[in-house]
Amino acid sequence: MRATIGMAISLLKLRIGVAIAASALAGIAVADGPGLAWWQPLGLALAILGASGAAGAFNHYYERDLDRLMERTCRRPFASGAFVASPWWPPAFLALLAISLGLATLCGGHVAASYVFLGAFTYGIVYTVWLKRRSTWNIVVGGLAGSFAVLAGAAAAPSPRAAVALNRLLRQTSVLPVADGLAGNLEPGAVTVGIALGHGVEVLTVSEADIRSAMAFAATKMGFVLEGAGAVGVAALRAGVVGPDPEHRPTVVLLTGRNVAPGLLSEVLRA
């Protein structure tokens, strides 16, 4: 049993895969987009681990003749003969990749899943098949493959601030946050980002917890029912993201929108 587990770890290159999956979590952490449900980062990390494993296993299969020649790699499952190089292995690797991409789509959206695919494709095809036996640049490309995981993590939680900085729309494909009116998905041709840039708008962000707290505060202390997107100004003030004006001018907060689902409002008020 222990030997089988060791072979599986070696075949799927799980040690490297864990590091790559962790880099996706780092990508989520540095993106200041909407918060994700607890299962989304976990699912995306597992998807990246699976896709990385599929690409790594294909590398073992494809490179088994060269692996036999090197001391470092001669004990790998296919090189050592522990696993027979059956033609059924590549379809199995593709199936693992397909399952991983489906999980990535579910947890992070299509853009994140695309980055997961590009990482696996870069390592499995570009590095292993196209460059490994032809160019000394193969090691650079092989290292590049892991960077797609960071992009996948960031794509799972796209930031409104990034949309303004890049002067383009970033499609929100993950589960919508409580302030769903600010999550993105602006229609093609929308002028919102251009207007914001033209007027020097600075985009700030607040947490899901801050927004929920602001909704409860507005309802219980101010007598206003606000949807999440309408309460972000109150949330920014209460969280200290926006402070008093240095020149003591009035600070104006627009309370816009009360289209909140009764169930969500009840949940916010009970918290």
N, C-alpha and C positions, 0 to 999 in steps of 0.2 A: 504493500500500500504506500509506504513511504517513498519507495523508488518510483512508483507511478506518479505520485504528486510532484516529485522532483523532475521527472520527465516532462510533465505538463508545464511546470514553471519554466523549464528550459525552452520547450517548444514555442510557447506563447510569449517568451521574453517578458515575463510578468514583472520582473524587477524594474526594467526600463519603463514598462507600461504604467506602473504605479506612479513613477516620477512624472510621466507625461500627463496622466490623469490629474495629478496634483497641480500641474501648471494650468490646467483648465480652471480649477477652483481659484487659482490666483487671478486668472483673467476675469472671473466673475467678481472677485473682491475689488479689483481696481476699477471696474466699470461702475459708474455712479448712476446706473439706470434703476428701474423699479426693482424692489425686492422680489425674490423668487420664493415659491413655496419650498419647504424643506426637502421635498423629494426630487425637485428639479436638479439642483447641483449634484445630488447623489446619483440620480439616474444618468446625468450627462457624464459624470466621471466614470461610471460603469460602462457606458457606451464607448467612451474613448479607450478604456482599458480593453474592451472587446475588439474594437477596430485595430488598435495597436497590436493586439495579440494575433489577429488574423494576418496582418501584414508581416509581423515577425515570423509567424509559422510558415508563411509562403516563402520568406527569405531562407529559412532552414531547408525547405523542400527544394527550392530552385538551386541553392548553392551547395548542395550536399557533396558534389564531386570535389569542389575546392575545399570545403570544410575538412575533408578527410586528410588533406595535405598539411594542415596546421595543427600544432600541439594545442593551441587554445580552443580550437573548434572541433577537433576530431571526435570528441565524446558526445557531440550533439545527437539527438535521437535518430535523425535520418543518416547522418554521416557514420554513426557507429553501427547502424543496422538494427538498432532496437525497434525502430519503426520501419516497416517496408514501404518503399516509395510507390504506393498504389496510385493510379490515376484518379481515384476517388478523393484523394486529399484536397486538391485545388477546389472542387465544388464545395467541400466542407468548409474550407476557409472563406469562400465567397458567401456561404450561408451565414457564417458567424459575422462577417462584415455587414451583410444585409440586415440582420437582426440588430446589430449595434447602431446602424444608421437609422433604423426605425425608432429605436429607443432615444437616440439623439434628437430626432425630429419631435418626438412626443415631449421631451423634457426641455429642449432649448429652441425648437423651431427649425425651419428649413435652412436658414442662413448658417446657424451653428452646425447643423448636420452636414452642410456643404463643406465647411472647414474640416470636419471630422473625416469626410471622404477624401479631401485633398491631402490630408496628412497620411492616410493609409495608402493612397495612390502614389504619392511622392516616394514613400519608402519602398512599397512593394513593387512598383513598376519603374519609376524614373531611376531610383537608386539601384535596386536589385537587378532589374532586367536590362535597362538601357545603359547605365553608366558604370556599374561595378567592374566590369571586365574591359572597359574601354577608356576610362578617364580617371586621373588622380583626383579630379574634383568630386568624385562620388562621395567622399567622406563629408564634404561641405553640404551637399544636397541631403545626405542621410541625416545630418544634424538639423537641417532646415525643416525636415518633416515633422519634428516634434513641436515646432513653433506654432503650427496650425491649431494645436490644442488651446493655446492661450487665446487665439482669435475666436475659437469656438465658444470659450467661456465668456468672453466679452460680448459676443453676438447674442448670447442667451439673455443678456440684460442690457439692451442698448440704451444709451443715455441721451436725453434731450439736449444736454449741453454739447455732446459730441455732434449732434445734427447741426447745431448752430455753428460750431467750430469748423465743420467740414463743408458747410453751405450746401447741404443736401439732406434728403429725407432718409431716415434709418427706419426700416420697417420693424415694428414690434411683433415678434412671433411667439413670445412666451406667454404664459398665463397672465392675464391682465391684473394689474395691481388695484388697490382700492381707489386710486385716482385714475380710473381708466380713461377719463377724458383727456389726460395728458400723456398717454402711453405711446402715442405715435399713430402709425397707419394713416397719415394724411394722404389724401387722394393725389394722384399724379397731377402736376401742374399747380399744386397749392403754393401760395405766395407767402405763407406764414414765416418760413425760415428767412426768406429774402428781406421781408419787412423788419424782422428782428435784427438782422445784421445791419440794415440800413440805418436803424435808430440806435445802434450801440447797446442793444439789450444784453444784459448779463444774466445768464441762466444759472439759477441756484437749485439745489435739490434738498429735499427733506425725506426722512425715513417713513416707511409705512406706519410705524408706531406713532410718530409725530403727527401724521395726518389723522389717524384714528383718534388720538387724544384731542386734536383740534376740533374734530367733528363733535365729539362728546362735550367739549367746552362750549362750543357755539350753541349747542342744543340746550344745555343745562344752565349756562351762565348768561348767555346773550339772547336766548329765545329764538335762535335761527336754526332751521334744519338745512344743512349743507351737504352736498355730495362731496366725495373725496377731492375732486379737482377744484371745487369751489372753496375748499377749506385750506389749501396749501399756503395761502398768505398768512392766515392765522397760525398755521403750524410753523412757518418760518419765523414769525415773531416770538412765539412761545419757546421755540427751540434755540433762539439766539442766532439763527442763521442771518437774520436781518436785525440790525440794532438801531438805536436812535440816530437820527441825522446829526452829524458833527456840527452843523450850523443851526441846529435846533428848529429846523423847518418841520412842518407836520408830516408824519408818515401816513400814507393812505393805503389801505388794504381793500381791494375789491372782493366782495363776497358774491361769487357768480355761480349760480346753479344749485338746485335742490333736488335734482333727479337722482335720488338715492333709493335703492331697493329697500323695502321695509325690513327684510330679513337682515341685511347688512347694517342698517341703522340700529336695529334691535341688538345685534351682536356688539356693535361699538358702544352702545349705552350700557350694556351689561358688563363690559370689561372693567 
